Amino acid sequence: MKRRLADIIPRILLLIVVLTGLAACTTAKGSFCEIAPDLRYSQQVYDAMSDAEAARHLAYLNTGEKLCGWKR
């Protein structure tokens, strides 16, 4: 009996870790794709952005493209 319990405990702990990781991938309101708007701006707005702002916006769009299938 003790040996069986010793075999089950690591599996239960692994299951808890996996389920916790899956829960961490969503926010209280939903996943990134559900709560993040697909932000597209006019060329004038892009021209007015600083390099740092443009880099952040590009990273945001790349995340949306990878996770949600947004098209540029």
Secondary structure as UniProt FT lines:
FT   HELIX           2..24
FT   HELIX           32..35
FT   HELIX           43..48
FT   HELIX           51..68
//
